[in-house]
Each structure stands twice: as C-alpha cells, then as structure tokens.
C-alpha cells in the first residue's frame, strides 16, 4: 500500500455507516475516483468541508491497485466558494454541473482538461449573475470535450442552415427546424422544448467563445432553461442515466 497525493473537486458525497463519508471526486491526475473518509462524521478535529460538493480539496490517501475505493489519510480545502453556498439558485446549478461531470465520466480515466473545465465553471458560477447561462455553456463545452456534440447548425431532416424556431432530437441532439417538425410531428424530438432561432447564435458562441465574451442579457432565461432541458434529455438518453439535479433548476420552468 502506497501513500499518494492528489487535488480533486468533490462531486457528491454520502454517509456510510455511523461515521464514514464516501465521496466522489474528479481529480486532476486520475479523473473520477471514489474515496472514503473513515470516522469523519464523529471527528472533532477534522472538518467536513472537503466533502462538500464543489469544494476543491487536497487529499492524501492510501493507494492499492486492486481497490476501487481509496481511504483518505488527510485532507485540506484548497478552494471554497461561499458566494455559491449563500445563493440557492447557484447551489442548484452547481449540483447540476457537478452531476453532469459525474454521470458522463468513468472511474480512473485521467482527463485534466475536464478538471480544468469544471474548476473554471465553478469559479465563473461563483461570480456570474446568469447561473442558467453558465450551466448551458458548461454542458455544451463538456459534451464537445467528450466528442459527442453534433452539428448543431443544420436541420437533421432537411439539412437547411437558415431557419427560425427549432427543437433538438433527444437521441442525437441535432436540430429539427419548425417546418420539418410540422411535417414530422411524431419523432423523438416531440419530447424536447421548442427554441427560438436566436438560440442558434448562442449555441455557436458557447462553442467558440469564452463565457466572459458572451452577452447573456441578450438571451432570456426561460429560453436558456429550455435549452438546458434539451441538453439534459440528451445526456440521460446517451449515457443511460438520470440527472436528478435538473428538477431543481427547471422547477420554475416546468411545473
């Protein structure tokens, strides 16, 4: 058994037994990994802060190649974001982007780019007044990084690139323009939300520009939440999973 060190972002945590906490982290050097904090719930010397979702923590742990869960020997919080924890909407969007990473990443698949994307996303979320826009931006960037973001500018049925309102096929995320939707009302896209043509420009900007270069005020929040809904439906279908956090950020939009 060896002692290893790493830096990770807490994705989720659950209690185990009377005193232990099991936490999934996305680590800088090893990707998603599962760690257990023995006796942490009853400890008077150690803080729970390192296991709070979104916390950036330095971990010292026991490593064995034949184990899929690692025992933490020591931990310290490198970064914490009080501006998020003090804002309920930002908490919901934090949980959403963390869950998107957790549900689309395999264990022990090193990918420092995702670590950097996630860290940057949390830092921007802590500062922005547009958390819904940040969630959509982050999700598009994550899907693009995974290599599964399709051509989002051409209608998948007619191939046209000039059209107004559209929806997105939950099976492959490709757009279906309003005209084709009227002619083909029974496809899988009927479960998706309709989006105004202006969102096409937003999609392009999200994949080609930094978030700081966008003008979120140009795009109504309800349209962005509809986009998040479509992205969530695609992720759930593609990865055969359930994004529980989407119900929190979409609760005011879909009741």
Buried (B, 14 or more C-beta within 10 A) or exposed (E): EEEBEBBBBBBBBEEBEEEBBBBBBBBBBBBBBBBBBBEBBEEEEBEEEBBBBBBBBBBEBBBEEEEEBBBBBEBEBEBBBEEBBEBEEBBBBBBBBBBBBBBBBEEEEBBEEBBEBBBBBBBBBBEBEBBBBBBBBBBBBBBBBBEBBBEBBBBBBEEEEEBEBBBBBBBBBBBBBBBBBEEEEEBEBEBBBBBBEEBBEBBEBBBEEEBEEBEBEEBBBEBBBBBBBBBBBBBBBBBEBEBEBBEBBBEEBEE
